[in-house]
C-alpha cells in the first residue's frame, strides 16, 4: 500500500483527492448560490469599478502569496494537484455551454434556475474562474522569483493564460454594455 493511500484526507501534503474535493465544493457552492438567488444573471461592474476590483485582486493575491509562500496550502495552490481538478471543473462548465443553449430566456425553469442557460454569468463559472485565476497567479508568482532564463518560458505561458482569463473577466461588462448601447443606437 502506498503512502498516498495511507494518508488521511486533508493531511498535508495534499494530493489530487483534495484538489477534486475543493473544485467540487466550489462548483456545488456555486450551483447552490445560483439556485438560491433564483437563477439571476451576474454581471461584472463596468469601468472604473472593474479596474478597481482587478487592482484589489492583484494586490491581495500578491500579498497573500508573499506572506504565505512557505505554507503547505500556498505550495499546494501552486502545484499540479490543485490545478488539474480546477481545469477539469472549468472544462466541464465550458462543455456544458456547448451542450446547453446559452440564452437567458430558456424555456426550462431548471436550466435557468441553475444558470445553465447563462453559464458565463453564473456563480459556478465565476467562482471556478476566480479559483483558476488564484492558481495561475500563485504559480506565476512562484516562477517569477527567482526570475531566470530557465523559468522564462514557463512564466510567459502561465502569465499569458492568467492575463487572458483576467482581462476577459474584467472586460466582459464593458463589452456587453458596448453591445447594448450599439443595439439601442441602431434601433432608433
C-alpha positions as CSV (number, residue, x, y, z in Angstrom):
1,X,0.0,0.0,0.0
2,X,1.4,3.4,-1.0
3,X,1.8,6.4,1.3
4,X,-0.8,8.2,-0.8
5,X,-3.5,5.6,0.3
6,X,-2.5,5.6,4.0
7,X,-2.6,9.4,4.2
8,X,-5.9,10.8,5.6
9,X,-7.8,13.4,3.6
10,X,-6.8,17.0,4.5
11,X,-3.4,15.8,5.8
12,X,-0.5,17.5,4.1
13,X,0.9,17.1,1.6
14,X,-2.4,17.5,-0.2
15,X,-3.0,15.4,-3.4
16,X,-5.4,15.1,-6.2
17,X,-8.1,13.9,-3.7
18,X,-8.1,17.4,-2.0
19,X,-8.0,19.1,-5.4
20,X,-11.1,17.2,-6.6
21,X,-12.8,17.9,-3.3
22,X,-12.0,21.7,-3.4
23,X,-13.1,22.0,-7.0
24,X,-16.3,20.0,-6.4
25,X,-17.1,22.1,-3.4
26,X,-16.6,25.3,-5.4
27,X,-18.9,24.1,-8.1
28,X,-21.5,22.8,-5.6
29,X,-21.5,26.1,-3.7
30,X,-21.7,28.0,-7.0
31,X,-24.8,26.0,-8.1
32,X,-26.3,26.3,-4.6
33,X,-25.9,30.1,-4.6
34,X,-27.2,30.3,-8.2
35,X,-30.3,28.3,-7.3
36,X,-30.8,30.2,-4.0
37,X,-30.7,33.5,-5.9
38,X,-33.3,32.4,-8.3
39,X,-31.0,31.9,-11.3
40,X,-30.1,35.6,-11.5
41,X,-27.6,36.7,-14.2
42,X,-24.4,38.1,-12.7
43,X,-22.7,41.0,-14.4
44,X,-19.3,42.5,-13.6
45,X,-19.4,46.2,-12.8
46,X,-18.2,48.4,-15.6
47,X,-15.4,50.9,-15.7
48,X,-14.0,52.2,-13.2
49,X,-15.2,49.5,-10.8
50,X,-13.9,46.6,-12.8
51,X,-10.4,48.2,-12.8
52,X,-10.6,48.8,-9.1
53,X,-11.7,45.2,-8.5
54,X,-8.8,43.9,-10.7
55,X,-6.2,46.0,-8.8
56,X,-7.6,44.9,-5.4
57,X,-7.5,41.2,-6.6
58,X,-3.9,41.5,-7.8
59,X,-2.8,43.3,-4.6
60,X,-4.4,40.7,-2.4
61,X,-3.1,37.8,-4.4
62,X,0.4,39.2,-4.4
63,X,0.3,39.9,-0.6
64,X,-1.1,36.5,0.3
65,X,1.5,34.8,-1.9
66,X,4.5,36.6,-0.5
67,X,3.3,36.4,3.1
68,X,2.4,32.7,2.9
69,X,4.6,31.2,0.1
70,X,6.2,28.8,2.5
71,X,2.9,27.4,3.9
72,X,1.8,24.0,2.7
73,X,-1.5,25.4,1.4
74,X,0.1,28.1,-0.8
75,X,2.6,25.5,-2.1
76,X,-0.3,23.2,-2.9
77,X,-2.1,26.0,-4.8
78,X,0.9,26.4,-6.9
79,X,1.1,22.8,-7.9
80,X,-0.4,20.4,-10.4
81,X,-2.6,18.6,-7.8
82,X,-4.7,21.7,-7.4
83,X,-4.6,22.8,-11.0
84,X,-5.7,19.7,-12.9
85,X,-9.0,19.3,-11.0
86,X,-9.7,23.0,-11.4
87,X,-9.0,22.8,-15.1
88,X,-11.3,19.8,-15.3
89,X,-14.1,21.7,-13.4
90,X,-13.7,24.6,-15.8
91,X,-13.7,22.3,-18.8
92,X,-16.9,20.7,-17.6
93,X,-18.6,24.1,-17.4
94,X,-17.3,25.0,-20.9
95,X,-18.6,21.7,-22.3
96,X,-22.0,22.4,-20.7
97,X,-22.0,25.7,-22.5
98,X,-21.7,23.8,-25.7
99,X,-24.5,21.3,-24.9
100,X,-27.0,23.8,-23.3
101,X,-28.2,26.7,-25.4
102,X,-26.8,29.9,-23.9
103,X,-29.9,32.0,-23.9
104,X,-31.1,33.7,-20.8
105,X,-34.7,33.1,-21.9
106,X,-34.5,29.3,-21.8
107,X,-38.0,27.7,-21.5
108,X,-36.8,25.2,-18.8
109,X,-37.1,26.6,-15.3
110,X,-34.5,24.1,-14.1
111,X,-31.9,25.2,-16.6
112,X,-32.5,28.9,-15.8
113,X,-32.5,28.3,-12.0
114,X,-29.1,26.6,-12.0
115,X,-27.6,29.1,-14.5
116,X,-27.1,26.5,-17.2
117,X,-28.6,28.8,-19.9
118,X,-26.2,31.7,-19.0
119,X,-23.1,29.9,-17.5
120,X,-20.7,32.8,-18.1
121,X,-22.9,34.9,-15.9
122,X,-23.5,32.3,-13.2
123,X,-22.0,31.7,-9.8
124,X,-20.3,28.4,-10.6
125,X,-18.5,29.8,-13.6
126,X,-17.4,32.9,-11.8
127,X,-16.2,31.0,-8.7
128,X,-14.2,28.5,-10.7
129,X,-12.8,31.3,-12.9
130,X,-11.6,33.1,-9.7
131,X,-10.2,29.9,-8.4
132,X,-8.3,29.3,-11.6
133,X,-7.0,32.9,-11.5
134,X,-5.7,32.3,-8.0
135,X,-4.0,29.1,-9.0
136,X,-2.4,30.7,-12.1
137,X,-1.5,33.8,-10.1
138,X,0.3,31.7,-7.4
139,X,2.2,29.5,-9.9
140,X,3.2,32.6,-12.0
141,X,4.4,34.4,-8.9
142,X,6.2,31.3,-7.8
143,X,8.2,31.2,-11.1
144,X,8.8,35.0,-11.0
145,X,11.1,34.7,-8.1
146,X,13.9,34.0,-8.7
147,X,13.4,35.1,-12.3
148,X,15.9,33.3,-14.6
149,X,16.2,32.1,-18.1
150,X,15.1,28.6,-17.2
151,X,11.8,29.9,-15.8
152,X,11.1,32.4,-18.7
153,X,9.1,30.1,-20.9
154,X,7.0,28.7,-18.1
155,X,6.4,32.2,-16.7
156,X,5.3,33.6,-20.0
157,X,3.0,30.7,-20.7
158,X,1.2,30.9,-17.4
159,X,1.2,34.7,-17.2
160,X,-0.3,34.8,-20.7
161,X,-3.1,32.5,-19.7
162,X,-3.6,34.5,-16.5
163,X,-3.8,37.7,-18.5
164,X,-6.3,36.3,-20.9
165,X,-8.7,35.0,-18.1
166,X,-8.2,38.1,-16.0
167,X,-8.8,40.6,-18.8
168,X,-11.7,38.7,-20.2
169,X,-13.4,38.5,-16.8
170,X,-12.9,42.2,-16.0
171,X,-13.6,43.5,-19.5
172,X,-16.7,41.5,-20.2
173,X,-19.0,44.0,-18.6
174,X,-17.7,46.9,-20.7
175,X,-18.1,44.8,-23.8
176,X,-21.7,43.8,-23.1
177,X,-22.5,47.4,-22.2
178,X,-21.0,48.4,-25.6
179,X,-23.2,45.9,-27.4
180,X,-26.3,47.1,-25.5
181,X,-25.7,50.7,-26.4
182,X,-24.9,49.8,-30.0
183,X,-28.3,47.9,-30.3
184,X,-30.2,50.9,-28.9
185,X,-28.5,53.3,-31.4
186,X,-29.3,51.0,-34.3
187,X,-33.0,50.7,-33.2
188,X,-33.5,54.5,-33.3
